[in-house]
């Protein structure tokens, strides 16, 4: 073969290899990991639509026992959960045995105990769906519907690190007052014909109660994680100072990630990649308020970063707070599985999946259309950010193969 022909053949081979690599990086099916991720994606799609009013019929276990058995070091619920619709239905309808003020925090909530002794957190409605929260990216009251939407997004992304959440309508007169503690009852008041309460929390004020429409209050119910899995709280390495004029180090030091990589638990194990997954999750939902996070206690850095307290999300669909992505563009690392899933959700697939998943919920529509459109737009921003990292750092340094799934004890 002549030299010229050999050069042509070599160029064609190199071109094909380059195209194959691009295809893989964009979520193609060219590798074993990509094929595995595609199968997981198809399973997610198949289980996306949940049946309203589902009930457990094939087991003697309670919904709470089933959900408790799902929890492991690296997931709150497994990839396949045929009982999920029944557990969520139970959360949205089970009798309330006891009601108390919420656990310590900055935002109004109530702690409820459902029939069978299951603890849940109730967050009341404060805004209509189309209300725009202006100001700082962490401004405003908690958004109850954001907890519900965030849980379903967690399912769609394949993270499975967010506690189960569902919308619920509660009659304050018949369901709460008869079983409420004196501490909670003392915060009830009337505004016109509407029953309201203001609870106990850092920002709770009698002048700013949450009010039902008459006696019926819309809110979200979040399932309490099992007591056998105690939580440990950590300061988020990319947390904000919440002080005007004072920047956190990550906001001015572009090499900040290199310092984080030297600190436990980010110097080994999956925690740093969990932080990066969480940054992507938070950017999609518009949550700039994750100043702390939780993992399971005494885990040595091996358990997941649990996606708790997602209610400061979906506040302003027109704002894409890029600083939330700082762990991504400063570390230039992302899991291969996360990257593949993001690429599979391109082209409007993400908003369509979220819309389908949320159609099940009792407080449907959970999100305004503007927020669904924002998910697709922000996803494009995430993908563009990772591609910039690939261009500058190389795919081998940017895309990390980490599929740590620790066995249940």
C-alpha positions as CSV (number, residue, x, y, z in Angstrom):
1,X,0.0,0.0,0.0
2,X,1.3,3.4,-0.9
3,X,2.3,5.9,1.8
4,X,-0.5,8.3,0.7
5,X,-3.1,5.5,1.0
6,X,-1.8,4.5,4.4
7,X,-2.0,8.1,5.6
8,X,-5.6,8.3,4.4
9,X,-6.5,5.0,6.2
10,X,-4.8,6.2,9.4
11,X,-6.7,9.5,9.3
12,X,-10.0,7.6,8.8
13,X,-9.3,5.3,11.8
14,X,-8.4,8.3,14.0
15,X,-11.5,10.0,13.0
16,X,-13.6,7.0,13.8
17,X,-11.9,6.6,17.2
18,X,-12.6,10.3,17.9
19,X,-16.2,10.0,16.9
20,X,-16.6,6.9,19.1
21,X,-15.1,8.7,22.1
22,X,-17.4,11.7,21.6
23,X,-20.3,9.4,21.3
24,X,-19.4,7.7,24.5
25,X,-18.9,11.0,26.4
26,X,-22.3,12.2,25.2
27,X,-24.1,9.2,26.7
28,X,-23.8,6.7,23.9
29,X,-23.9,3.0,24.2
30,X,-20.3,2.3,23.2
31,X,-19.0,0.9,26.5
32,X,-20.0,-1.6,29.2
33,X,-20.6,1.2,31.7
34,X,-22.7,3.2,29.2
35,X,-24.8,0.1,28.4
36,X,-25.3,-0.5,32.1
37,X,-26.3,3.1,32.7
38,X,-28.7,2.9,29.7
39,X,-30.4,-0.2,31.2
40,X,-30.7,1.6,34.5
41,X,-32.2,4.6,32.7
42,X,-34.8,2.4,30.9
43,X,-35.8,0.9,34.2
44,X,-36.3,4.3,35.7
45,X,-38.4,5.3,32.7
46,X,-40.5,2.2,33.1
47,X,-41.2,2.9,36.7
48,X,-41.8,6.6,36.3
49,X,-45.5,6.7,36.3
50,X,-47.0,5.8,39.7
51,X,-50.5,4.6,40.3
52,X,-52.7,6.9,42.4
53,X,-54.3,5.3,45.4
54,X,-52.0,2.2,45.3
55,X,-52.2,-0.1,48.3
56,X,-50.0,-2.9,49.6
57,X,-51.7,-6.2,48.9
58,X,-48.9,-8.8,48.7
59,X,-47.2,-8.4,52.1
60,X,-48.0,-8.4,55.8
61,X,-45.5,-5.6,56.4
62,X,-46.5,-2.0,56.9
63,X,-45.5,0.6,54.4
64,X,-43.1,2.0,57.0
65,X,-41.4,-1.4,57.5
66,X,-40.9,-1.7,53.8
67,X,-39.4,1.8,53.4
68,X,-37.2,1.3,56.4
69,X,-35.7,-1.9,54.9
70,X,-34.9,0.0,51.7
71,X,-32.3,2.2,53.4
72,X,-28.6,1.4,52.9
73,X,-25.3,3.2,53.2
74,X,-25.6,4.4,49.6
75,X,-29.3,4.7,49.0
76,X,-32.5,5.7,50.7
77,X,-34.5,3.5,48.3
78,X,-33.4,0.9,45.8
79,X,-33.4,1.1,42.0
80,X,-36.6,-1.0,41.7
81,X,-39.4,-0.2,44.1
82,X,-42.7,-1.7,43.0
83,X,-44.2,-0.7,46.4
84,X,-43.2,3.0,46.1
85,X,-46.7,4.2,45.0
86,X,-48.3,2.4,47.9
87,X,-45.8,3.9,50.4
88,X,-46.3,7.4,49.1
89,X,-50.1,6.9,49.1
90,X,-49.9,5.8,52.8
91,X,-47.8,9.0,53.6
92,X,-50.5,11.1,51.9
93,X,-53.5,9.5,53.7
94,X,-52.6,7.6,56.9
95,X,-54.2,8.8,60.1
96,X,-52.3,11.3,62.1
97,X,-51.7,10.0,65.7
98,X,-49.8,13.0,67.0
99,X,-48.7,16.5,66.0
100,X,-46.0,18.7,67.5
101,X,-43.8,21.6,66.6
102,X,-41.0,20.8,64.2
103,X,-37.4,19.9,65.0
104,X,-34.9,22.7,65.5
105,X,-34.3,24.8,62.4
106,X,-34.9,28.2,60.7
107,X,-38.2,27.4,58.9
108,X,-41.8,26.5,59.9
109,X,-42.6,22.8,60.0
110,X,-44.6,20.4,62.1
111,X,-43.5,16.9,63.3
112,X,-46.3,14.4,62.8
113,X,-46.6,10.8,63.8
114,X,-48.7,8.7,61.5
115,X,-50.7,5.5,62.2
116,X,-48.3,2.8,63.2
117,X,-45.8,5.2,64.8
118,X,-44.1,6.6,61.7
119,X,-42.6,10.0,62.1
120,X,-42.8,12.5,59.2
121,X,-42.1,16.2,58.6
122,X,-45.0,18.4,57.4
123,X,-44.1,21.6,55.6
124,X,-47.1,23.9,54.9
125,X,-47.8,25.8,51.7
126,X,-46.6,29.4,51.8
127,X,-46.7,30.4,48.1
128,X,-48.8,29.8,45.1
129,X,-47.1,27.8,42.3
130,X,-46.4,30.8,40.1
131,X,-45.1,33.0,42.9
132,X,-41.6,34.4,42.1
133,X,-39.2,34.6,45.1
134,X,-37.0,37.7,44.5
135,X,-33.8,38.6,46.2
136,X,-30.9,36.4,47.3
137,X,-30.9,32.9,45.9
138,X,-31.7,31.5,49.4
139,X,-34.4,34.1,50.1
140,X,-38.0,33.4,51.1
141,X,-40.0,30.8,53.0
142,X,-39.6,27.1,52.4
143,X,-41.5,25.8,49.4
144,X,-43.4,22.7,50.3
145,X,-43.9,21.6,46.6
146,X,-40.1,21.9,46.2
147,X,-39.6,18.9,48.6
148,X,-41.9,16.8,46.5
149,X,-40.4,17.8,43.1
150,X,-36.9,17.3,44.4
151,X,-37.6,13.8,45.5
152,X,-38.9,12.9,42.1
153,X,-35.9,14.5,40.4
154,X,-33.7,12.5,42.7
155,X,-35.4,9.3,41.3
156,X,-35.0,10.5,37.7
157,X,-31.3,11.3,38.2
158,X,-30.7,7.9,39.7
159,X,-29.1,9.2,42.9
160,X,-31.7,7.8,45.3
161,X,-30.4,9.9,48.2
162,X,-33.5,12.0,49.0
163,X,-36.1,10.9,51.6
164,X,-39.5,10.0,50.3
165,X,-41.8,13.1,49.9
166,X,-45.4,13.5,48.9
167,X,-48.0,16.2,48.9
168,X,-50.9,16.1,51.3
169,X,-54.0,18.0,52.2
170,X,-54.7,18.1,56.0
171,X,-57.8,19.3,57.8
172,X,-56.3,21.3,60.7
173,X,-59.5,21.1,62.8
174,X,-60.2,17.4,62.6
175,X,-56.7,15.9,61.9
176,X,-54.3,18.1,63.8
177,X,-55.9,19.9,66.7
178,X,-57.3,16.8,68.4
179,X,-53.8,15.2,68.6
180,X,-51.6,18.3,68.8
181,X,-49.3,19.1,71.7
182,X,-50.0,22.2,73.8
183,X,-46.8,23.7,72.4
184,X,-48.2,23.4,68.8
185,X,-51.7,24.4,69.8
186,X,-50.5,27.6,71.4
187,X,-49.4,28.8,67.9
188,X,-52.8,28.4,66.2
189,X,-54.8,31.5,65.3
190,X,-57.5,32.7,62.9
191,X,-57.1,35.1,60.1
192,X,-60.6,35.8,58.8
193,X,-62.1,32.3,58.2
194,X,-58.7,30.7,57.7
195,X,-57.0,28.6,60.4
196,X,-53.3,29.3,60.7
197,X,-50.3,28.4,62.8
198,X,-46.8,29.7,63.2
199,X,-45.0,26.9,65.1
200,X,-41.6,27.2,66.7
201,X,-38.4,27.9,64.8
202,X,-35.7,30.5,64.4
203,X,-37.7,32.6,61.9
204,X,-41.2,31.7,63.1
205,X,-43.3,34.7,63.9
206,X,-46.9,35.2,65.0
207,X,-47.1,37.9,62.4
208,X,-46.1,35.5,59.7
209,X,-48.2,32.3,60.1
210,X,-49.0,29.7,57.5
211,X,-52.7,29.6,56.7
212,X,-55.1,27.0,55.4
213,X,-57.9,27.7,53.0
214,X,-60.6,27.6,55.7
215,X,-59.5,24.5,57.6
216,X,-57.8,22.6,54.7
217,X,-54.0,23.1,54.5
218,X,-51.9,22.0,51.6
219,X,-48.3,20.8,52.4
220,X,-45.7,18.2,51.9
221,X,-44.9,15.1,53.9
222,X,-41.3,13.9,54.1
223,X,-40.6,10.4,55.6
224,X,-38.3,10.4,58.6
225,X,-35.3,8.2,58.1
226,X,-35.1,5.1,60.4
227,X,-33.7,5.7,63.8
228,X,-31.3,2.8,63.3
229,X,-29.5,5.1,60.7
230,X,-28.5,8.1,62.9
231,X,-27.4,11.1,61.0
232,X,-24.2,13.2,61.3
233,X,-24.2,16.8,60.2
234,X,-21.3,18.3,58.2
235,X,-20.5,21.9,57.1
236,X,-20.7,22.0,53.3
237,X,-17.2,22.9,51.9
238,X,-18.9,25.2,49.4
239,X,-21.3,26.8,51.9
240,X,-22.0,30.5,51.9
241,X,-21.2,32.9,54.7
242,X,-24.6,34.6,54.7
243,X,-22.9,37.8,55.6
244,X,-23.1,40.8,53.4
245,X,-19.7,41.8,52.0
246,X,-18.0,38.6,53.3
247,X,-17.1,36.0,50.8
248,X,-16.3,32.3,51.5
249,X,-12.9,31.1,50.3
250,X,-14.4,29.2,47.3
251,X,-15.9,32.4,46.0
252,X,-12.5,34.0,45.4
253,X,-10.0,31.2,45.3
254,X,-10.2,29.2,42.0
255,X,-7.8,26.6,43.4
256,X,-10.0,26.0,46.4
257,X,-10.9,22.4,45.3
258,X,-7.3,21.4,45.6
259,X,-7.4,22.3,49.3
260,X,-10.7,20.4,49.8
261,X,-9.1,17.3,48.2
262,X,-6.6,17.2,51.1
263,X,-9.2,17.3,53.8
264,X,-11.0,14.2,55.1
265,X,-13.5,12.9,54.1
266,X,-12.9,14.4,50.7
267,X,-9.4,13.0,50.4
268,X,-10.6,9.5,49.9
269,X,-13.8,7.6,49.2
270,X,-17.0,8.8,47.4
271,X,-17.8,12.0,49.4
272,X,-16.3,14.6,47.1
273,X,-18.1,13.0,44.1
274,X,-21.3,13.1,46.2
275,X,-20.8,16.8,46.8
276,X,-20.4,17.3,43.0
277,X,-23.5,15.2,42.3
278,X,-25.3,17.4,44.9
279,X,-24.1,20.6,43.2
280,X,-25.7,19.4,39.9
281,X,-28.9,18.4,41.7
282,X,-29.0,21.8,43.5
283,X,-28.3,23.8,40.4
284,X,-31.2,22.1,38.6
285,X,-33.6,22.9,41.3
286,X,-32.2,26.3,42.1
287,X,-31.2,25.5,45.7
288,X,-28.4,27.8,46.9
289,X,-29.0,27.1,50.6
290,X,-27.1,23.8,51.3
291,X,-24.8,25.3,54.0
292,X,-24.7,21.9,55.8
293,X,-25.4,18.3,54.8
294,X,-26.0,15.0,56.5
295,X,-24.5,11.5,56.1
296,X,-25.0,8.5,58.3
297,X,-23.0,8.5,61.5
298,X,-19.6,6.8,61.9
299,X,-19.4,6.0,58.2
300,X,-15.7,6.9,57.7
301,X,-16.8,9.0,54.7
302,X,-18.2,6.0,52.8
303,X,-22.0,6.6,53.1
304,X,-23.9,8.9,50.8
305,X,-24.5,12.6,51.2
306,X,-28.2,12.6,52.0
307,X,-30.3,15.1,50.1
308,X,-32.3,16.4,53.0
309,X,-34.1,19.8,53.2
310,X,-34.7,20.7,49.6
311,X,-37.4,23.3,50.2
312,X,-35.4,26.4,49.3
313,X,-35.7,25.4,45.6
314,X,-37.9,26.3,42.6
315,X,-38.1,29.9,43.8
316,X,-37.3,31.8,40.7
317,X,-37.5,30.0,37.3
318,X,-35.8,32.9,35.5
319,X,-32.6,32.8,37.6
320,X,-29.8,30.2,37.0
321,X,-27.5,30.6,40.0
322,X,-24.2,29.5,38.5
323,X,-22.3,29.7,41.7
324,X,-24.1,26.5,42.9
325,X,-22.0,24.7,40.3
326,X,-18.7,25.8,41.9
327,X,-17.8,22.2,43.0
328,X,-18.2,21.1,39.4
329,X,-16.2,23.8,37.6
330,X,-13.5,24.1,40.3
331,X,-12.9,20.4,40.7
332,X,-13.7,19.5,37.1
333,X,-14.8,16.0,38.2
334,X,-18.0,14.1,37.7
335,X,-19.1,10.5,37.9
336,X,-19.3,8.7,34.6
337,X,-22.7,7.4,35.7
338,X,-23.9,10.9,36.4
339,X,-22.6,12.2,33.1
340,X,-24.3,9.4,31.2
341,X,-27.6,10.0,33.0
342,X,-27.4,13.8,32.3
343,X,-26.9,13.1,28.6
344,X,-29.8,10.7,28.4
345,X,-32.0,13.5,29.9
346,X,-31.2,16.1,27.2
347,X,-33.5,17.5,24.6
348,X,-36.6,18.0,26.9
349,X,-36.5,14.5,28.3
350,X,-35.8,15.8,31.8
351,X,-38.8,18.1,32.1
352,X,-41.0,15.4,30.4
353,X,-39.9,12.8,33.0
354,X,-40.4,15.2,35.9
355,X,-43.9,16.1,34.6
356,X,-44.9,12.4,34.3
357,X,-43.5,11.5,37.7
358,X,-45.3,14.4,39.5
359,X,-48.7,13.7,37.8
360,X,-49.2,11.0,40.5
361,X,-49.0,13.5,43.4
362,X,-52.1,14.5,45.4
363,X,-51.2,18.2,45.1
364,X,-50.7,18.0,41.3
365,X,-49.7,20.3,39.5
366,X,-46.6,20.3,41.8
367,X,-44.6,22.8,39.6
368,X,-45.4,25.6,37.3
369,X,-44.5,25.1,33.7
370,X,-41.8,27.8,33.9
371,X,-39.9,25.7,36.5
372,X,-40.1,22.6,34.3
373,X,-38.7,24.6,31.4
374,X,-35.9,25.8,33.7
375,X,-34.9,22.2,34.4
376,X,-34.1,21.7,30.7
377,X,-32.3,25.0,30.4
378,X,-30.2,24.4,33.5
379,X,-29.4,20.8,32.4
380,X,-27.8,22.3,29.2
381,X,-25.8,24.6,31.5
382,X,-24.5,21.6,33.5
383,X,-23.5,19.7,30.4
384,X,-21.8,22.7,28.9
385,X,-19.8,23.2,32.1
386,X,-18.6,19.5,32.2
387,X,-17.7,19.7,28.5
388,X,-15.5,22.7,29.2
389,X,-13.8,20.7,31.9
390,X,-13.2,17.8,29.4
391,X,-11.7,20.2,26.9
392,X,-9.4,21.8,29.5
393,X,-8.5,18.8,31.7
394,X,-9.1,15.8,29.5
395,X,-11.9,13.2,29.7
396,X,-9.7,10.8,31.9
397,X,-9.3,13.5,34.5
398,X,-12.9,14.7,34.4
399,X,-15.0,11.6,34.1
400,X,-14.5,9.4,37.1
401,X,-15.6,5.8,37.2
402,X,-17.0,5.4,40.7
403,X,-19.9,3.1,41.3
404,X,-19.5,2.3,45.0
405,X,-22.5,0.4,46.2
406,X,-21.8,-0.8,49.7
407,X,-23.7,-3.9,50.7
408,X,-26.5,-3.7,53.3
409,X,-25.4,-4.8,56.8
